[in-house]
Amino acid sequence: MKRLLTVVLLLWCCMTIAATSQVPLSLVGKAPAIEIAELEDMIAKAKANGQTPDPAWTTRIRELIPLVKGHASKVPADLPVIQADRGFAPGAVIRQVELTRLEQQIKELEFQIDGGFSSVEPDEITRLNLKDQLNDLYSQRVVRDPANPLDQGNDTCPATPINGLPYTDTGTTSGRANNFSPAQIGGACFNNNAPDVIYSFVPPYTQSYTITTDGSSYDTYIYIQRFGTCPGDSTLECNDDGGIGVNSLITRTLTAGVTYHIIVDGYASSSGNYVLNVFDNCNIECQPGDIQECFEVRDSTHLQNNCNGGCENPLFGGVESWQDIQPCQTVCGRLFTGVRPNGGNYRDVDTYRFTLTEACSLAITLNSEVGYTLTVTTASCPWSFLWTYTSYPYPCSTATHVTPCFQPGTYSVMVRPNTFTGINDFRTYRMQVGLIPCSGCQIDAFIQAPGSGAWHTCGAGNDNNLRPSEDYTFCVNIPQSGEWTFSTCNDDSIWDSYIYLSNQCNGSVIAEDDDACGGIGLSVINCVELQAGTYYLTVEGWSSSRCGPFVLNVFECVGSCCYGNPGNPSCAYIGPNACDSLGGSWTNLEPCSTGACYTRPECGEGEIIFSQLPFLPNEAGTGLLSHVDYGTLYSDNYSVNSVVGSVHFWGFPVFCNGAPETFLLTFGNGTDTCQYTVTATGAQFPQLYFGSYLVSQYEVEISPPCELLSGNLTIQKLGDPSCLWYWATSPFGDNIRPVAPNYEFAFCLDQAPCEIDSLTYIWNSPGIATLRWYQNLPGVVTIWYTTDPNAIYPAGYSFVTNPYPAGNNSLATNANLADNVRVVLTLNCTPNSAAALPPPPKVLNLSVDSQE
């Protein structure tokens, strides 16, 4: 009597799954994009339920992302780097302070004598009248001792030396003697009866320097002398009111190593507390990403034709003209002075128009090669002047000017030199109109898109309350309408971030994201359609304990759009919405130059052990006639680590009727061969090669499998000489070509299945039972066995491992019918796995007691 016992069967085909991996087995073998989507859904559900997602899910997603074309985590490699300081050196922050009525009157008169809002210098009568009024107000000031009277200029020679720049000194001329006068009188140089002090300066370099008394409390007058002994016997230049109000300013080139004497004097008999500033003028350069000022011509018609003169142009016969910018942008412009057709002096006026979408104070950061005046106005003519910083006299010095709060609307900011003469060439400035929302929302950094930079939320504080975590908020300028991506994906750190995009700081959310970079971690808002303008991006932690470093990348969302004839598609590098309008298929950040609109055939879903895929229509390649009847034979080398069970290959059938085709496949290594005659029907791809031909893919199984692990493969068409078959070449390979010296050929090799089948355990007679099975390949069989009904494989199982040939195999055991025998078989088909193993036993001793 024969009895069939229950047997457990496991197949092992040279594949190992790590014991620690928690990726569900149901996902194994799925397309990468589908597997990523399902894993991301599992992560989202776990987080929504307050559970901790398995880190292995993230690890698996990051393994799969490179296999998915156009994944949202892709980031361009050539984005401009965003400087944390925006290219500005640290500088003063200047806010409005409450002035006394006297100081407010002085400030207003100083502004008027400097030309007020006009680009034209006041006439002499007006200027002298204002000068008298201003001196009257100066006389009403309470005179205080200077800040450091011991350091002030000497009353007589030797002069107080100026050591190091920039240089600032304070002192007083009150109580001093009138010891000096210009060596030459004429032009701006005149005699006076005011007390004076003297300094000496030896320039370290031949370049432009600025000497000013801005900040002094009386009507100053300065001049520079050189040659001879102190105080010099040649007057180089004099100035009375070139600075703020009735203060003095000289800018000119001085020669290195020459001793110059600077005399701080007074207009007429004026005296009082003075401030002396000496600067070496800098060279400010525009930075990448700066908005360039519109083109200007420095000539006598400038006031009429100024490209960004605002409401000044109509005053001189022109039309109003504005330059539009966005908040948070940095402008690089130029200032200068010139002469009008009637001989009067003028200064350049640059106006930039911008729009606020919410109530904000402005933080106007400016660094200029010359002193300047700054004004905020309305953005239509006639304009109204809303805020003015009368004059900033310190060239080459960064300052941030903070204005009062302005309501939503359109405004302009005006910058102009604080002098009407002496700037005879273009002098550069850089200006950024930053924002301080009146709501209290804090902006941490500014970005001009496209761009990339690194930041950190740890220690940044929870300022904006979108989530209960520390955050970092950016003011982002989008330069043109389109689809834009905000990505933190190209950072190696793994912490759970969350990002928000809005059009107001802490305002309504336009888009948001948690983990789209892949797995638990960083975030990306991909391809959101935006108009040109200012937006806010906030990087938060997913929960209150989450913070970390990140690299923010802002770039326009573009990729390959394949449209038109599928056989010969057109490709455009555009955004997804534009691609939809063409009825095309879009791939994120995939350039057309990669052949994005052609689909490269793949090897299939088998266990691929060798792969050389065919060329695409836009790549260099060809097909070579390979046909037995024509005596043409081509080979290509291969090397594998397992026996070959099937072959994929590609070719061009010409003058063929579409019926199944017969091929001769030969594997050879110089000693042994595996040869097969196979029949297959080619599956054609729609894309055209050489404008006329379609490539076909063939898939054939070979039996028995070929055990030659390296050698050459030859594929030839067999029969039907009217059907010309051209084996397609491949752009891949190892440059080892045994027959055709100039080409690699397109084919893939699949591992033969490693299987055990028809496993039975037959009881023959008391103490004798036979284990029988079929295996399709030779290999190592491990027989696991136990008589313990509670054992769980493999714990509690004994085993023997022995080599067996392909085909039907059997092994006798010493089992009885009553024995509760459990058996598991595994098969390892790896070549050479049987080396050094003993031959199979004749009888497998289960070491169990017999039961009658």
C-alpha positions in Angstrom: 0.0 0.0 0.0 1.3 3.4 -0.9 0.6 6.5 1.1 1.3 10.1 0.0 2.6 12.3 2.9 2.2 16.1 3.0 5.4 17.8 1.9 6.4 21.5 2.1 8.2 22.8 -0.9 10.4 25.9 -1.2 12.3 27.0 -4.3 15.5 28.9 -4.1 16.8 30.3 -7.4 20.0 32.0 -6.3 18.0 34.9 -4.8 18.4 36.1 -1.2 16.0 38.5 0.7 17.7 40.1 3.7 16.2 38.9 6.9 15.9 42.6 8.2 14.0 43.9 5.2 10.4 44.8 5.9 9.4 45.6 2.3 6.2 43.7 1.7 6.7 40.7 -0.5 3.6 41.7 -2.5 5.6 44.6 -3.9 8.5 42.6 -5.2 8.6 42.4 -9.0 6.4 45.4 -9.6 7.3 48.3 -11.9 9.4 50.8 -10.0 7.0 53.7 -10.3 4.1 51.6 -9.1 6.1 50.2 -6.2 7.2 53.7 -5.2 3.6 54.9 -5.2 2.4 52.1 -3.0 5.2 52.5 -0.5 4.6 56.3 -0.3 0.9 55.5 0.3 1.9 53.2 3.1 4.1 55.9 4.7 1.4 58.5 4.4 -1.2 56.2 6.1 1.3 55.3 8.9 2.0 59.0 9.6 -1.7 59.9 9.5 -2.4 57.2 12.1 0.4 58.4 14.4 2.6 55.5 13.7 6.3 55.5 12.8 6.8 54.3 9.2 9.3 51.6 8.7 12.7 53.1 7.6 13.1 50.2 5.2 10.3 51.7 3.1 12.3 54.9 2.6 15.4 52.9 1.8 13.6 50.9 -0.8 12.1 54.1 -2.4 15.5 55.7 -2.7 16.8 52.5 -4.4 14.0 52.7 -6.9 14.0 56.4 -7.7 17.0 56.2 -10.2 14.9 53.6 -12.1 12.0 56.0 -12.7 12.4 58.4 -15.5 11.4 62.0 -14.6 10.8 61.5 -10.9 9.9 64.7 -9.0 13.1 64.4 -6.9 15.3 65.3 -9.9 17.1 68.7 -9.6 19.1 70.5 -12.3 22.9 70.5 -11.6 23.7 74.0 -12.8 21.5 76.3 -10.6 23.0 79.6 -9.6 24.2 79.5 -6.0 22.4 81.9 -3.7 24.7 83.8 -1.4 23.4 84.0 2.2 24.5 87.7 2.3 23.0 88.4 -1.1 26.4 89.9 -2.1 26.2 92.7 0.4 28.8 93.2 3.1 27.4 93.7 6.7 26.2 97.2 7.2 24.2 99.6 9.3 20.5 99.3 9.8 18.9 102.7 9.7 15.4 103.4 11.1 13.5 106.6 11.5 13.9 108.4 14.8 11.7 111.1 16.3 13.3 114.5 15.6 12.9 117.7 17.5 11.1 120.5 15.7 14.4 122.3 15.2 16.2 119.2 13.8 13.3 118.5 11.5 13.5 122.0 10.1 17.3 121.6 9.7 16.7 118.3 7.9 14.1 119.8 5.5 16.4 122.7 4.7 19.4 120.5 4.1 17.2 118.4 1.8 16.1 121.5 -0.2 19.6 122.9 -0.5 20.7 119.5 -1.9 18.1 119.9 -4.6 15.2 118.2 -2.9 13.4 115.8 -5.2 14.7 117.5 -8.3 17.3 116.2 -10.7 18.4 119.9 -11.4 20.7 121.8 -9.1 19.1 124.9 -7.4 20.0 128.2 -8.8 22.6 130.3 -6.9 20.1 132.8 -5.5 17.9 130.0 -4.1 20.9 128.2 -2.7 22.3 131.3 -0.9 18.8 132.1 0.5 18.5 128.5 1.9 22.1 128.7 3.1 21.3 131.8 5.2 18.2 130.1 6.7 20.1 127.0 7.5 22.9 128.9 9.2 20.3 130.6 11.4 18.9 127.3 12.4 22.4 125.9 13.1 23.0 128.8 15.5 20.0 127.8 17.5 21.4 124.3 18.2 22.7 123.6 21.7 26.5 123.3 21.2 27.9 120.2 22.8 31.5 119.1 23.2 32.7 117.0 20.3 32.7 113.2 20.9 36.6 113.0 21.0 38.1 116.5 21.2 41.6 115.2 22.0 41.7 113.5 18.6 40.7 116.5 16.5 42.8 118.3 13.9 45.6 120.5 15.0 45.2 124.3 15.0 48.6 124.8 13.5 51.3 122.7 11.8 52.3 120.0 12.2 49.0 118.5 10.9 47.1 115.6 12.6 48.0 112.5 10.5 45.2 110.4 9.0 46.3 106.8 9.5 44.1 104.1 7.9 40.8 104.2 6.0 38.0 104.6 6.3 38.7 107.5 8.7 36.3 109.5 10.8 37.3 112.2 13.4 35.3 114.7 15.3 36.3 118.0 16.8 35.5 121.7 17.0 36.8 124.8 15.3 35.2 127.0 17.9 37.9 128.9 19.9 40.5 128.1 17.3 42.5 130.7 15.2 42.1 131.5 11.5 45.5 130.2 10.5 45.0 128.9 7.0 43.7 130.1 3.6 43.8 128.5 0.2 47.2 129.0 -1.5 45.4 130.0 -4.7 42.1 132.0 -4.9 39.6 131.5 -7.6 36.6 129.3 -8.6 35.5 127.5 -5.5 38.4 128.7 -3.5 38.0 131.9 -1.5 39.4 133.6 1.6 37.4 133.7 4.8 37.6 134.7 8.5 36.7 131.4 10.1 38.8 129.4 12.5 40.2 126.1 11.1 42.1 122.9 11.8 44.5 120.8 9.6 45.1 117.1 8.8 47.7 115.4 6.7 47.1 112.3 4.5 49.4 110.1 2.4 47.3 107.9 0.1 48.5 104.2 0.0 47.2 103.8 -3.6 46.6 106.0 -6.5 42.8 106.0 -6.8 39.7 108.0 -6.0 39.0 109.2 -2.5 36.1 111.0 -0.9 36.6 113.7 1.8 33.4 115.0 3.5 32.3 116.9 6.6 28.7 115.5 6.5 27.4 115.3 10.1 29.0 118.7 11.1 26.8 121.2 12.9 27.8 124.4 11.0 28.5 125.7 7.5 31.8 124.1 6.7 34.4 124.7 4.0 37.3 122.4 3.1 40.2 122.4 0.8 43.2 120.2 -0.1 46.7 121.4 -0.6 50.0 119.7 -1.6 53.7 120.2 -2.3 56.1 122.0 0.0 56.0 122.0 3.7 52.8 122.1 5.9 50.3 123.5 5.0 51.3 123.0 1.3 51.9 125.6 -1.3 49.5 124.5 -4.0 45.7 124.3 -3.7 44.3 121.1 -5.3 40.5 121.6 -4.8 38.1 123.5 -2.5 34.4 122.9 -1.7 31.8 124.7 0.3 28.4 122.9 0.1 29.0 119.7 -1.8 27.9 117.5 1.0 24.6 117.3 2.9 23.0 120.7 3.3 25.9 123.2 3.9 28.5 120.5 4.6 31.4 120.0 2.3 32.5 117.1 0.0 35.4 116.5 -2.3 35.8 113.4 -4.5 39.0 113.1 -6.6 41.9 110.9 -7.5 45.0 111.3 -5.2 48.5 110.0 -5.9 50.1 107.3 -3.8 53.0 108.5 -1.6 52.2 112.2 -2.0 51.5 114.2 1.2 48.2 116.1 1.1 47.0 118.6 3.7 43.2 118.8 4.4 42.0 122.0 6.1 38.6 122.0 7.8 37.4 125.6 7.7 34.2 127.5 7.8 32.1 129.6 5.4 32.6 133.3 6.1 33.3 133.3 9.9 31.3 130.1 10.7 32.6 127.7 13.3 31.4 124.8 15.4 31.6 121.0 15.9 32.7 119.2 12.8 32.9 115.6 11.5 35.7 114.7 9.0 35.3 111.5 6.9 37.8 110.1 4.5 37.0 107.1 2.3 38.8 105.2 -0.3 36.3 104.7 -3.1 35.5 101.2 -4.0 34.7 99.2 -7.1 31.3 97.6 -6.8 30.5 94.8 -9.2 27.2 93.5 -10.3 26.5 90.0 -9.1 25.0 87.0 -11.0 21.2 87.2 -10.7 21.1 91.0 -10.3 18.5 92.8 -12.3 20.4 95.2 -14.6 19.3 98.9 -14.8 17.9 99.9 -18.2 20.4 101.5 -20.6 21.2 105.1 -20.0 23.2 107.7 -22.0 25.1 110.3 -20.0 24.6 113.4 -22.2 22.8 116.7 -22.2 19.4 115.1 -23.2 19.4 112.6 -20.3 16.7 114.4 -18.3 14.3 114.1 -21.2 15.1 110.6 -22.2 16.0 108.9 -18.9 14.8 105.3 -19.2 13.8 105.1 -15.5 13.3 108.8 -14.7 9.7 108.4 -13.6 7.9 111.7 -13.4 11.1 113.7 -14.0 11.1 113.2 -17.7 7.9 115.2 -18.5 9.4 118.2 -16.6 12.0 118.4 -19.4 9.9 117.5 -22.5 9.9 113.7 -22.3 7.4 111.1 -21.2 7.2 109.3 -17.9 9.3 106.2 -17.8 9.6 103.5 -15.1 11.6 100.3 -14.6 9.5 97.6 -13.0 11.1 95.2 -10.4 9.8 92.7 -7.9 10.3 93.0 -4.1 13.3 91.0 -2.9 15.1 91.5 -6.2 18.5 93.1 -6.3 19.1 95.8 -8.9 22.5 96.8 -10.2 22.5 100.3 -11.5 24.7 103.4 -12.2 24.6 107.0 -11.0 26.3 110.0 -12.6 26.1 113.8 -12.9 26.1 115.9 -16.1 25.6 119.3 -17.7 22.3 120.5 -19.2 22.1 122.2 -22.6 21.8 125.6 -20.9 25.0 124.9 -18.9 23.3 124.0 -15.6 24.2 120.8 -13.6 22.0 117.8 -13.2 22.1 114.4 -11.4 20.8 111.1 -12.6 17.5 109.9 -11.1 16.7 106.1 -11.1 13.1 105.0 -10.2 12.0 101.4 -9.8 8.3 100.5 -9.6 7.1 97.5 -7.6 3.9 96.1 -6.0 3.2 95.1 -2.4 0.6 92.3 -2.0 0.4 92.9 1.7 1.2 95.6 4.2 5.0 95.8 4.6 7.8 98.0 5.7 10.6 98.2 3.2 14.1 97.2 4.1 16.1 98.9 1.3 19.7 97.6 1.3 22.0 99.7 -0.8 25.7 99.9 -1.4 27.0 102.6 -3.8 30.3 103.9 -5.1 28.9 107.4 -4.3 26.7 109.0 -1.7 23.0 108.9 -2.4 19.5 110.1 -1.5 16.7 107.6 -1.2 13.0 108.2 -1.6 9.8 106.1 -1.8 7.1 107.6 -4.0 3.8 106.8 -5.5 4.0 105.1 -8.9 2.1 107.5 -11.0 2.5 111.1 -12.1 2.4 113.5 -10.5 4.1 111.5 -7.8 3.7 112.0 -4.1 6.8 111.6 -1.9 6.0 109.2 0.9 9.3 108.7 2.6 12.8 110.1 2.2 16.3 109.4 3.6 17.7 112.8 2.9 21.3 111.8 2.2 23.6 108.9 2.9 27.1 110.3 2.4 29.2 107.2 2.9 30.3 105.6 -0.4 31.2 101.9 -0.4 29.3 101.3 2.8 26.3 98.9 3.0 23.3 100.3 4.8 19.7 99.0 5.2 17.1 101.7 5.4 13.9 100.6 7.1 10.7 102.6 6.2 7.4 102.9 7.9 4.6 100.4 7.0 3.1 100.8 3.6 -0.3 99.3 2.7 -0.8 97.0 -0.3 -0.3 98.8 -3.6 2.2 99.9 -6.2 5.1 102.2 -5.3 8.4 103.3 -6.6 11.8 103.7 -5.0 14.0 106.5 -6.2 17.8 106.6 -5.8 20.0 109.5 -6.9 23.4 111.0 -6.1 23.6 113.5 -3.3 25.6 115.9 -5.4 25.1 117.6 -8.8 28.7 117.7 -9.9 31.9 115.6 -9.8 30.5 112.2 -10.9 31.8 112.4 -14.4 31.6 108.7 -15.2 29.2 105.9 -14.3 29.4 104.8 -10.7 27.8 101.5 -9.7 25.3 100.7 -6.9 23.5 97.6 -5.8 20.0 97.9 -4.2 17.6 95.3 -2.9 14.0 96.2 -1.9 13.4 93.7 0.9 10.2 93.3 2.9 9.2 93.3 6.5 5.6 92.2 6.7 3.6 94.4 9.1 1.8 91.2 10.3 4.9 90.1 12.2 5.7 87.2 9.9 9.4 86.9 9.7 11.4 86.5 6.4 14.7 84.8 6.9 16.2 85.0 3.4 15.6 86.2 -0.2 15.8 84.1 -3.4 16.0 85.3 -6.9 14.7 82.3 -9.0 16.2 80.2 -10.4 18.7 79.5 -7.7 20.0 77.1 -5.0 21.3 77.5 -1.5 21.9 75.7 1.8 20.2 76.6 5.1 19.2 75.0 8.4 16.0 75.2 10.5 17.5 74.0 13.8 17.9 77.2 15.8 15.8 79.3 13.4 12.9 79.6 15.8 9.2 78.9 15.3 8.3 82.3 13.8 5.5 81.7 11.4 3.3 79.1 13.1 2.3 77.1 10.1 3.3 74.0 12.1 4.6 73.6 15.7 8.2 73.4 14.5 11.2 75.7 13.8 10.9 77.2 10.4 12.7 79.1 7.7 10.8 81.5 5.4 12.0 82.8 2.1 10.8 85.7 0.0 11.1 84.2 -3.5 11.0 86.3 -6.7 9.6 84.5 -9.7 10.9 86.4 -12.8 8.5 85.2 -15.4 5.1 83.4 -15.5 5.4 79.6 -15.9 5.5 76.4 -13.9 8.0 76.3 -11.1 9.5 73.7 -8.7 10.6 74.2 -5.1 12.7 71.3 -4.1 14.8 70.2 -1.1 15.5 66.8 -2.7 19.3 67.0 -3.4 20.3 67.0 0.2 21.7 63.8 1.8 20.2 64.5 5.2 17.1 62.6 6.3 14.7 64.5 8.5 11.0 64.9 8.1 10.3 68.3 6.6 7.2 70.0 5.3 7.0 73.0 2.9 4.4 75.6 2.1 4.1 78.1 -0.8 1.9 81.2 -0.4 1.6 84.6 -2.0 1.6 86.4 1.3 3.8 85.7 4.3 1.8 83.3 6.5 -1.0 83.8 4.0 -3.3 81.3 2.2 -1.4 78.3 1.0 -1.0 77.8 -2.8 0.7 74.5 -2.6 2.3 72.3 0.1 4.2 69.0 0.4 5.4 66.5 2.9 7.6 63.7 1.5 7.6 63.9 -2.3 11.4 63.6 -2.5 10.9 59.9 -1.7 10.2 58.1 1.5 10.2 59.8 5.0 12.1 63.0 4.7 12.5 66.0 2.5 9.9 67.8 0.4 9.2 69.1 -3.1 6.4 71.2 -4.6 6.6 70.2 -8.2 5.5 72.2 -11.3 3.1 74.7 -9.8 1.9 77.3 -12.2 2.7 80.8 -11.1 2.6 84.3 -12.4 5.7 86.5 -12.3 5.9 88.1 -8.8 6.8 87.6 -5.2 6.0 84.5 -3.2 6.8 83.0 0.2 8.2 79.5 0.8 8.4 78.2 4.4 10.4 75.1 5.3 9.0 73.5 8.5 9.4 70.2 10.4 6.6 67.7 10.1 6.3 67.7 13.9 7.6 70.0 16.7 10.7 67.8 17.2 11.8 67.9 13.5 14.5 70.2 12.2 17.6 69.9 10.1 19.7 71.1 7.2 18.4 71.5 3.7 19.3 72.7 0.2 16.5 74.7 -1.4 16.4 74.6 -5.2 14.0 76.8 -7.1 13.8 76.3 -10.8 11.5 76.4 -13.8 9.6 73.2 -14.4 10.6 72.0 -17.9 11.2 68.7 -19.5 10.8 66.9 -22.8 7.4 67.0 -24.5 7.0 64.3 -27.1 4.1 65.0 -29.5 3.0 64.4 -33.1 3.6 61.3 -35.1 4.5 58.4 -32.7 6.8 56.9 -35.3 8.8 60.1 -35.6 7.8 62.3 -32.7 8.7 65.9 -32.2 10.4 67.0 -29.0 10.1 70.4 -27.2 11.7 71.3 -23.9 8.7 73.0 -22.2 6.5 72.8 -19.1 3.8 70.2 -18.6 0.8 72.5 -19.3 2.3 73.7 -22.5 2.9 70.0 -23.4 -0.7 69.2 -22.6 -1.8 71.8 -25.1 0.2 70.0 -27.8 -1.3 66.7 -26.8 2.1 65.4 -25.9 3.7 63.2 -23.3 5.9 65.1 -20.8 8.9 63.9 -18.7 10.3 66.1 -15.9 13.8 67.6 -16.5 14.5 65.1 -19.4 16.3 67.0 -22.2 15.3 66.3 -25.8 19.0 65.5 -26.5 18.8 62.2 -24.6 16.3 60.8 -27.1 13.5 61.3 -24.6 10.8 60.9 -27.2 12.0 57.5 -28.2 11.4 54.4 -26.0 14.3 52.1 -25.8 13.2 48.5 -25.8 13.8 46.6 -22.6 14.8 43.0 -21.9 11.6 42.1 -20.2 10.7 40.9 -16.7 12.9 37.7 -16.5 16.0 37.2 -14.5 18.3 39.2 -16.8 21.9 38.1 -16.6 23.3 39.9 -19.7 22.0 43.0 -21.5 22.9 45.1 -24.6 19.9 47.1 -25.6 19.4 48.4 -29.2 20.2 51.9 -30.4 17.5 54.6 -30.7 16.6 56.4 -34.0 18.5 59.5 -32.9 21.6 57.5 -31.9 24.4 56.2 -34.1 23.7 52.6 -35.1 22.7 50.3 -37.9 21.6 46.8 -38.7 23.8 44.1 -40.3 22.4 41.4 -42.6 22.7 38.1 -40.7 21.3 35.2 -42.8 22.3 31.6 -43.3 21.3 31.5 -46.9 23.6 34.5 -47.7 26.5 33.2 -45.7 26.6 36.3 -43.5 27.5 35.6 -39.9 28.0 38.0 -37.0 28.8 37.3 -33.3 29.1 39.2 -30.1 30.7 38.1 -26.9 28.9 37.6 -23.6 29.6 36.6 -20.0 27.1 35.4 -17.4 27.0 33.8 -14.0 24.2 31.4 -14.5 22.9 29.1 -17.2 21.0 30.7 -20.1 17.3 29.8 -20.5 16.0 32.4 -22.9 17.2 35.1 -25.4 15.8 38.5 -26.4 17.2 40.1 -29.5 16.3 42.9 -32.0 16.5 43.2 -35.7 15.0 44.8 -38.9 13.0 42.3 -41.0 12.9 43.6 -44.6 10.6 42.1 -47.3 9.2 39.8 -44.7 5.5 38.8 -44.5 5.0 39.1 -40.8 4.8 35.3 -40.3 6.8 33.6 -37.6 10.5 33.6 -38.5 13.1 30.9 -37.9 16.5 31.6 -36.5 19.7 29.6 -35.8 21.2 30.6 -32.4 24.7 29.3 -31.6 26.6 29.8 -28.3 30.3 28.8 -28.4 33.4 29.2 -26.4 35.9 27.7 -28.8 35.5 24.2 -27.3 31.9 23.5 -26.7 28.7 24.8 -28.4 25.0 25.1 -27.7 23.0 25.4 -30.9 19.2 25.9 -31.2 16.8 26.3 -34.1 14.0 28.5 -32.8 10.8 30.2 -34.2 9.5 33.5 -33.1 7.2 36.3 -34.2 8.7 39.8 -33.9 6.9 42.5 -31.9 7.4 45.8 -33.8 8.0 49.2 -32.1 6.3 52.2 -33.6 9.4 54.5 -33.9 10.9 54.8 -37.3 14.6 54.1 -38.0 16.3 55.8 -41.0 12.8 57.2 -41.8 11.4 53.9 -43.1 12.2 50.9 -40.9 10.7 49.4 -37.8 12.7 47.4 -35.3 11.3 44.1 -34.1 11.9 42.4 -30.7 12.1 38.6 -30.5 11.9 36.4 -27.4 12.8 32.7 -27.5 13.2 30.0 -24.8 16.0 27.5 -25.3 15.9 24.0 -24.1 17.9 22.5 -22.6 19.4 25.6 -21.1 22.9 26.5 -22.2 25.6 26.0 -19.5 28.4 27.9 -21.3 29.0 30.9 -19.0 31.1 32.9 -21.5 31.8 32.9 -25.2 30.2 34.3 -28.3 26.6 34.3 -29.5 25.6 34.1 -33.2 22.1 34.9 -34.4 21.2 34.1 -38.1 18.0 34.1 -40.0 17.2 30.6 -41.3 15.2 29.9 -44.4 13.0 32.2 -46.6 15.8 34.0 -48.5 13.4 36.7 -49.6 13.1 37.9 -46.0 16.2 39.9 -45.3 16.9 40.1 -41.6 19.3 42.7 -40.2 20.6 42.3 -36.6 20.4 45.6 -34.8 23.5 47.1 -33.2 23.8 48.4 -29.6 25.4 51.6 -28.2 26.4 49.5 -25.1 29.0 46.8 -24.7 32.6 46.2 -23.8 34.2 46.9 -27.2 35.2 43.3 -27.6 33.8 42.3 -31.0 34.9 38.9 -32.3 33.5 39.1 -35.8 32.2 42.6 -36.7 35.0 44.9 -35.6 32.9 48.1 -35.5 29.7 47.1 -33.8 28.1 45.7 -30.6 24.9 43.8 -31.2 21.6 44.1 -29.3 20.5 41.0 -27.3 19.7 40.0 -23.7 20.1 36.7 -21.9 17.8 35.5 -19.2 18.7 33.0 -16.5 17.0 29.7 -16.9 14.4 29.0 -14.2 15.8 27.1 -11.2 12.9 24.9 -10.2 11.9 21.8 -8.3 8.7 20.1 -9.4 6.6 17.0 -8.8 7.8 16.4 -5.3 6.4 13.3 -3.7 7.1 11.2 -0.6 6.0 7.6 -1.0 5.9 4.9 1.7 6.9 1.6 0.3 7.1 -0.7 3.3 7.9 -0.6 7.0 11.1 1.4 7.4 11.4 2.4 3.8 10.0 5.6 2.1 11.2 7.3 -1.1 11.5 11.0 -1.7 11.1 11.8 -5.5 11.3 15.1 -7.4 12.1 16.7 -10.7 14.6 19.6 -11.2 15.1 21.4 -14.5 18.7 22.3 -14.0 21.7 20.6 -12.3 22.5 22.1 -8.9 22.8 21.7 -5.2 19.7 20.3 -3.4 19.3 20.9 0.3 16.9 18.5 2.0 15.5 19.9 5.3 13.6 17.3 7.4 12.0 16.9 10.8 9.6 14.6 12.7 8.6 17.3 15.1 5.0 18.4 14.2 5.6 21.8 16.0 8.8 22.7 14.3 8.8 25.9 12.1 11.1 25.9 9.1 14.1 26.2 9.3 14.3 26.1 13.1 14.2 22.6 14.4 15.0 21.1 11.0 18.0 18.9 10.1 19.4 19.1 6.6 21.8 17.4 4.1 23.2 19.2 1.0 24.3 17.3 -2.1 24.6 17.8 -5.9 22.0 16.3 -8.2 21.7 16.3 -12.0 18.9 17.8 -14.0 15.9 15.5 -14.4 14.1 13.1 -12.1 15.8 12.3 -8.8 15.0 10.2 -5.8 16.3 9.4 -2.3 15.4 6.5 0.0 14.7 7.2 3.7 14.2 5.1 6.7 10.7 6.5 7.5 7.7 4.6 8.8 4.1 5.3 7.9 3.3 6.6 11.4 6.3 9.0 11.4 5.2 12.7 11.2 7.8 13.5 8.6 8.1 17.1 7.2 10.4 17.8 4.3 11.5 21.0 2.6 13.7 21.1 -0.6 15.7 24.0 -1.8 17.7 24.2 -5.1 20.7 26.3 -5.8 21.5 26.4 -9.6 24.6 28.7 -9.3 27.4 27.3 -11.5 30.1 25.5 -9.5 28.0 25.4 -6.4 28.4 21.6 -6.3 32.2 21.8 -6.1 33.7 19.9 -3.1 30.3 18.5 -2.0 30.0 14.8 -1.2 27.8 12.6 -3.5 24.2 12.0 -2.3 23.7 9.2 0.3 21.9 6.0 -0.7 19.5 6.3 2.3 18.6 9.3 4.3 18.6 8.4 8.0 15.8 10.4 9.6 16.8 9.2 13.1 13.3 8.4 14.2 11.8 5.5 16.1 9.8 3.0 14.0 6.1 2.6 14.8 4.2 -0.5 13.7 
